Amino acid sequence: MKQILNRLINHEQLTKSEARTVLVNISEGKYNQNQIAAFLTVYMMRNVSLEELEGFRDALLDLCLAVDFDNYNTIDLCGTGGDGKNTFNISTLASFVTAGAGVKVTKHGNYGVSSISGSSNVMEALGIKFSNKKDFLKRCLDKAGICVLHAPLFHPAMKNVAPIRKELGVKTFFNMLGPMVNPAFPKNQLVGVYDLELARMYGYLYQKSEKNYAVLHAMDGYDEISLTGPVKVITKASENILNAEDFGVKQIEESQIFGGETVKSSAEIFLNILNGKGTEAQNNVVCANAGMAISVVENCTILEGFEKAKQSLQSGKALDSLKKLQQLSND
């Protein structure tokens, strides 16, 4: 590790295979906590290269406990986090709205590191059971239309990194990797990222895959469609800038999509929205993200996707997905 750190400090980049080897070595406990912390810190001060990102991703996918849902045409809605915006759990809510619209969701998530309430925090608060057992996850997909893949259960390789990330409390390159290393290998992906350069890197890496995808970056910094301004959307076929009007709604203020100050208040916002008590701004931002996910899977227009998402939320089908998941968690 000393040699690797010296090279990185001298602004050298790792090759894809070197990056992969470092992550495998981390997983095998070959470095101490100080060395790992120093390695993470380097990448807070300089960007990860495309080859490094690809190597890190390949290592995590090789080492993960994969779960095979090849018979399902699923999507994952997942942001990198790390945008520092403290919104409510938009992509997780959008996942239930997507499931309520009849699109199967394999939701990859984790506890918040740089945010108050990550996807797993709010799921846990709502009584969702975390499991890596395929039969349980399959029941969730069949009955609720969604299963929750809590990252630490599928990436045992990262047990040496988790406490260091928690103590650092800031975004690291693992934020970048989260959406890329879903252990169910979904055929479709809606991924939000916190900066434009990373959006382009994701677009390039996904272009080489067989996935259907949309990579999102709101130009004012959000890692999702925020409706607070224009959003860059990169798909296999095109690159576009979308505005709130493209979803048939008005632009909103940042203050309208703030999250709670605690996990408990985040869970309350979550339930309010699914129970039909969300504000217009909250509902629209959730449905915009769910609508984009639906359009990726069903190859429909964004407006059609948005209407299907609204129907899922207003009819209570999105809430039913959550209730079924809670029930399965308690069985």
Phi, psi and omega per residue, in radians:
M1 nan -0.613 -3.129
K2 -0.982 -0.781 -3.130
Q3 -1.117 -0.732 3.124
I4 -1.084 -0.813 -3.122
L5 -1.077 -0.749 3.122
N6 -1.051 -0.730 3.118
R7 -1.127 -0.774 -3.122
L8 -1.141 -0.701 3.135
I9 -1.121 -0.499 3.084
N10 -1.537 0.314 3.042
H11 1.180 0.357 3.009
E12 -1.428 2.746 3.096
Q13 -1.927 2.641 3.086
L14 -1.464 2.645 2.982
T15 -1.333 2.935 3.116
K16 -0.992 -0.773 -3.079
S17 -1.263 -0.573 3.071
E18 -1.154 -0.746 3.123
A19 -1.069 -0.741 3.127
R20 -1.082 -0.773 -3.114
T21 -1.100 -0.711 -3.139
V22 -1.054 -0.770 -3.119
L23 -1.187 -0.643 3.075
V24 -1.116 -0.739 3.119
N25 -1.111 -0.684 3.073
I26 -1.030 -0.784 -3.091
S27 -1.139 -0.506 -3.122
E28 -1.561 0.112 3.070
G29 1.250 0.484 -3.082
K30 -1.433 -0.200 3.134
Y31 -2.102 2.645 3.087
N32 -1.490 3.013 -3.032
Q33 -1.105 -0.633 3.133
N34 -1.141 -0.692 3.127
Q35 -1.143 -0.733 3.131
I36 -1.136 -0.758 3.129
A37 -1.062 -0.717 3.120
A38 -1.123 -0.714 3.136
F39 -1.082 -0.797 3.115
L40 -1.100 -0.679 -3.061
T41 -1.129 -0.643 3.116
V42 -0.925 -0.741 -3.053
Y43 -1.416 -0.049 2.977
M44 -1.464 -0.295 -3.064
M45 -1.876 -0.186 3.036
R46 -2.570 2.728 -3.084
N47 -1.274 2.582 2.997
V48 -1.286 2.379 3.089
S49 -1.387 2.877 3.136
L50 -1.044 -0.769 -3.134
E51 -1.126 -0.685 3.122
E52 -1.135 -0.803 -3.140
L53 -1.046 -0.746 -3.137
E54 -1.135 -0.700 3.120
G55 -1.154 -0.772 3.088
F56 -1.054 -0.800 -3.126
R57 -1.055 -0.826 -3.097
D58 -1.061 -0.678 3.130
A59 -1.085 -0.834 -3.102
L60 -1.145 -0.666 3.123
L61 -1.204 -0.653 3.108
D62 -1.158 -0.619 -3.034
L63 -1.581 -0.176 -3.027
C64 -1.306 2.795 2.998
L65 -1.519 1.672 -3.037
A66 -1.255 2.570 3.051
V67 -2.188 2.184 -2.960
D68 -1.600 1.902 3.027
F69 -2.093 0.725 -3.055
D70 -1.080 -0.437 -3.135
N71 -1.348 -0.177 -3.119
Y72 -1.863 2.527 3.073
N73 -1.708 1.361 -2.980
T74 -1.663 2.895 3.034
I75 -2.289 2.627 2.966
D76 -1.998 2.291 3.032
L77 -1.885 1.948 -2.987
C78 -2.627 2.299 3.042
G79 -1.804 2.801 3.102
T80 -1.256 -0.353 -2.942
G81 1.204 -2.982 3.065
G82 1.372 0.191 -3.141
D83 -1.534 -0.138 3.071
G84 1.175 0.338 -3.022
K85 -1.652 -0.249 -3.140
N86 0.872 0.915 3.015
T87 -1.448 2.929 2.955
F88 -1.220 3.092 -2.996
N89 -1.371 1.316 -2.995
I90 -1.142 -0.869 -3.049
S91 -1.212 -0.534 3.111
T92 -1.242 -0.750 3.052
L93 -1.071 -0.757 3.131
A94 -1.086 -0.503 3.111
S95 -1.133 -0.715 3.121
F96 -1.245 -0.615 3.091
V97 -1.157 -0.695 3.101
T98 -1.110 -0.781 3.114
A99 -1.094 -0.697 3.115
G100 -1.119 -0.400 3.111
A101 -1.525 0.082 3.059
G102 1.625 0.152 3.103
V103 -1.776 2.186 -3.084
K104 -1.248 2.388 -3.051
V105 -2.181 2.198 2.961
T106 -1.856 1.672 -2.969
K107 -1.554 1.946 3.101
H108 -1.555 2.352 -3.117
G109 -2.798 3.024 -3.111
N110 -2.668 3.024 3.008
Y111 -1.183 2.652 3.091
G112 -1.154 2.401 3.060
V113 -1.869 -0.936 -3.134
S114 -1.778 -0.001 3.114
S115 -2.085 2.884 -3.109
I116 -1.195 -0.759 -3.043
S117 -2.383 1.796 3.048
G118 -1.356 3.077 -3.131
S119 -0.967 -0.797 -3.105
S120 -1.201 -0.564 3.097
N121 -1.044 -0.832 -3.075
V122 -1.275 -0.633 3.085
M123 -1.087 -0.770 3.122
E124 -1.088 -0.749 3.128
A125 -1.087 -0.478 -3.137
L126 -1.638 0.166 3.019
G127 1.444 0.364 3.121
I128 -1.447 2.292 -3.126
K129 -1.439 2.333 3.061
F130 -1.650 2.280 -3.129
S131 -2.637 2.651 2.999
N132 -1.978 0.297 3.107
K133 -1.431 2.149 -3.027
K134 -1.071 -0.695 -3.081
D135 -1.128 -0.659 3.087
F136 -1.163 -0.800 -3.119
L137 -1.119 -0.638 3.117
K138 -1.154 -0.717 3.081
R139 -1.040 -0.728 3.122
C140 -1.067 -0.802 3.134
L141 -1.079 -0.767 -3.081
D142 -1.186 -0.714 -2.999
K143 -1.678 -0.617 -3.089
A144 -1.844 -0.248 -3.107
G145 1.394 0.064 -3.085
I146 -2.652 2.465 2.947
C147 -2.238 2.614 -3.080
V148 -1.829 2.141 -3.138
L149 -1.859 1.687 -3.107
H150 -1.339 1.964 -2.913
A151 -0.831 -0.802 -3.076
P152 -1.042 -0.457 3.136
L153 -1.291 -0.341 -3.071
F154 -1.920 -0.205 -3.124
H155 -2.187 1.149 -3.141
P156 -1.031 -0.394 3.116
A157 -1.017 -0.415 -3.023
M158 -1.641 0.136 -3.117
K159 -1.095 -0.464 3.114
N160 -1.338 -0.298 -3.069
V161 -1.703 -0.569 -3.009
A162 -0.925 -0.861 -3.126
P163 -1.128 -0.565 3.139
I164 -1.215 -0.758 3.093
R165 -1.039 -0.729 -3.114
K166 -1.119 -0.754 -3.124
E167 -1.203 -0.668 3.101
L168 -1.141 -0.733 3.050
G169 1.195 0.282 3.106
V170 -2.234 2.887 -3.111
K171 -1.197 2.477 3.079
T172 -2.229 -3.129 -3.127
F173 -1.152 -0.230 3.070
F174 -1.165 -0.485 3.008
N175 -1.023 -0.713 -3.119
M176 -1.138 -0.566 -3.013
L177 -1.436 -0.503 -3.022
G178 -0.749 -0.974 -3.092
P179 -1.176 -0.328 -3.071
M180 -1.516 -0.188 -2.964
V181 -2.109 0.644 3.073
N182 -1.109 2.132 -3.043
P183 -1.224 -0.187 3.088
A184 -1.563 -0.049 3.131
F185 0.804 0.989 -3.092
P186 -1.057 2.614 -3.106
K187 -1.361 -0.264 -3.106
N188 -2.284 2.603 -3.092
Q189 -2.559 2.286 2.917
L190 -1.983 2.009 -3.061
V191 -2.235 2.290 3.072
G192 -1.845 2.420 -3.117
V193 -2.240 2.747 -2.970
Y194 -1.557 -0.103 2.997
D195 -2.612 2.812 -2.963
L196 -1.197 -0.667 3.134
E197 -1.089 -0.722 3.114
L198 -1.151 -0.637 3.081
A199 -1.017 -0.737 -3.137
R200 -1.192 -0.654 3.109
M201 -1.132 -0.768 3.082
Y202 -1.040 -0.815 3.140
G203 -0.994 -0.735 -3.125
Y204 -1.156 -0.794 -3.114
L205 -1.176 -0.690 3.128
Y206 -1.239 -0.518 3.124
Q207 -1.027 -0.542 -3.120
K208 -1.442 -0.089 -3.111
S209 -1.787 3.120 3.109
E210 -1.699 0.108 -3.104
K211 -1.191 2.607 2.756
N212 -1.502 2.395 -3.060
Y213 -2.707 2.795 2.885
A214 -2.420 2.188 3.080
V215 -1.790 2.259 -3.038
L216 -2.042 2.451 2.926
H217 -2.584 1.998 3.080
A218 -1.241 2.327 -3.016
M219 -1.153 -0.270 3.054
D220 -1.707 0.278 2.913
G221 1.914 -0.158 -3.115
Y222 -1.295 2.644 3.091
D223 -1.710 0.694 3.113
E224 -2.951 3.075 3.020
I225 -1.292 2.042 -3.057
S226 -1.821 -0.297 -3.056
L227 1.099 0.199 3.105
T228 -1.604 -0.062 -3.126
G229 3.025 -2.972 -3.110
P230 -1.164 2.632 3.099
V231 -2.229 2.352 3.070
K232 -1.459 2.298 3.127
V233 -2.191 2.124 3.114
I234 -1.976 2.131 3.076
T235 -2.169 3.116 3.133
K236 -1.062 -0.591 -3.016
A237 -1.638 -0.427 -2.975
S238 -2.806 2.955 2.939
E239 -2.174 2.226 -3.112
N240 -2.357 2.826 2.924
I241 -1.951 2.191 3.122
L242 -1.960 2.599 3.066
N243 -2.131 2.966 -3.137
A244 -0.945 -0.649 -3.107
E245 -1.066 -0.473 3.130
D246 -1.166 -0.327 3.063
F247 -1.756 0.064 3.135
G248 1.318 0.406 -3.125
V249 -2.265 3.011 -3.134
K250 -1.571 2.664 3.025
Q251 -1.109 2.560 -3.099
I252 -2.076 3.011 3.110
E253 -1.642 2.626 3.128
E254 -0.969 -0.665 -3.087
S255 -1.091 -0.359 -3.091
Q256 -1.352 -0.200 -3.135
I257 -2.158 0.391 3.055
F258 -1.107 2.610 3.078
G259 -1.625 -3.038 3.128
G260 -1.420 2.939 3.121
E261 -1.526 -0.197 3.131
T262 -2.405 2.907 3.081
V263 -1.088 -0.689 -3.133
K264 -1.049 -0.793 -3.132
S265 -1.224 -0.550 3.061
S266 -1.115 -0.717 3.124
A267 -1.156 -0.619 3.110
E268 -1.141 -0.752 3.089
I269 -1.054 -0.769 -3.133
F270 -0.969 -0.894 -3.115
L271 -1.181 -0.683 3.106
N272 -0.969 -0.826 -3.085
I273 -1.149 -0.812 -3.134
L274 -1.161 -0.471 3.125
N275 -1.496 0.148 3.088
G276 1.422 0.265 -3.115
K277 -1.898 0.238 3.116
G278 -1.305 2.787 3.059
T279 -1.304 2.905 3.114
E280 -1.037 -0.733 -3.138
A281 -1.098 -0.789 3.131
Q282 -1.063 -0.833 -3.131
N283 -1.063 -0.777 -3.083
N284 -1.130 -0.690 -3.101
V285 -1.232 -0.644 3.074
V286 -1.145 -0.791 -3.098
C287 -1.230 -0.493 3.083
A288 -1.140 -0.766 3.133
N289 -1.233 -0.737 3.087
A290 -1.132 -0.706 3.133
G291 -1.073 -0.681 3.083
M292 -1.124 -0.728 3.116
A293 -1.089 -0.777 3.136
I294 -1.080 -0.714 -3.128
S295 -1.158 -0.561 3.102
V296 -1.148 -0.778 -3.076
V297 -1.338 -0.763 -3.009
E298 -1.649 -0.043 3.125
N299 0.970 0.666 3.085
C300 -1.786 3.080 3.115
T301 -1.268 2.821 3.131
I302 -1.099 -0.682 3.128
L303 -1.137 -0.709 3.091
E304 -1.103 -0.741 3.095
G305 -1.056 -0.755 3.139
F306 -1.073 -0.743 3.129
E307 -1.128 -0.698 3.105
K308 -1.133 -0.668 3.112
A309 -1.142 -0.773 3.113
K310 -1.036 -0.740 3.137
Q311 -1.087 -0.727 3.127
S312 -1.076 -0.748 -3.121
L313 -1.248 -0.828 -3.054
Q314 -1.230 -0.536 -3.107
S315 -1.391 -0.221 -3.090
G316 1.552 0.045 -3.127
K317 -1.176 -0.614 3.094
A318 -1.114 -0.734 3.092
L319 -1.114 -0.688 3.112
D320 -1.038 -0.684 3.117
S321 -1.047 -0.764 3.111
L322 -1.119 -0.801 -3.100
K323 -1.073 -0.701 3.125
K324 -1.147 -0.685 3.121
L325 -1.150 -0.700 3.078
Q326 -1.102 -0.731 -3.141
Q327 -1.109 -0.809 3.122
L328 -1.094 -0.568 3.134
S329 -1.208 -0.434 -3.090
N330 -1.706 -0.173 -3.103
D331 -1.197 nan nan
